[in-house]
Amino acid sequence: MERSNPQAFHIEKTEPGKDGSSRVYVKLTYAEPTFKLLWRVAVVVLREKGRPVVDDVIYLKDHDNLDEGRLSEVLAQECKGPRWAGYQD
């Protein structure tokens, strides 16, 4: 699916969290000659050992996504512990 493979991004804003994290709001796009997709995510960023790390990605509601979804939830279904289990057919 094209939403898993954005071609471009634009950081729209950053909001500090109360717990020391930040949310970075990003507009993602995918385009072909006949159509263009646009969607937004909020990247949750933490500091770990003095460096910024991505803690989670939240797919924000839009006309295609009726609910917010988290990348961590998707990965939890596909992983066994800290390892990705691969696609199950």
QUIBELRA-V250473 format. One record per backbone hydrogen bond with DSSP energy under -1.0 kcal/mol. NH is the residue of the N-H (numbers start at 1). CO is the residue of the C=O. If there is no record, write none. Layout:
nh->NH co->CO
nh->NH co->CO
This chain:
nh->4 co->1
nh->5 co->2
nh->7 co->29
nh->8 co->29
nh->10 co->27
nh->12 co->25
nh->13 co->25
nh->15 co->23
nh->17 co->21
nh->20 co->17
nh->22 co->45
nh->23 co->15
nh->24 co->43
nh->25 co->13
nh->26 co->41
nh->27 co->10
nh->28 co->39
nh->29 co->8
nh->30 co->37
nh->32 co->35
nh->37 co->30
nh->39 co->28
nh->41 co->26
nh->42 co->58
nh->43 co->24
nh->44 co->56
nh->45 co->22
nh->46 co->53
nh->48 co->51
nh->51 co->48
nh->53 co->46
nh->55 co->44
nh->56 co->44
nh->58 co->42
nh->59 co->69
nh->60 co->40
nh->62 co->65
nh->69 co->59
nh->71 co->57
nh->74 co->70
nh->75 co->71
nh->76 co->72
nh->77 co->73
nh->78 co->74
nh->79 co->75
nh->80 co->83
nh->83 co->80
nh->85 co->78
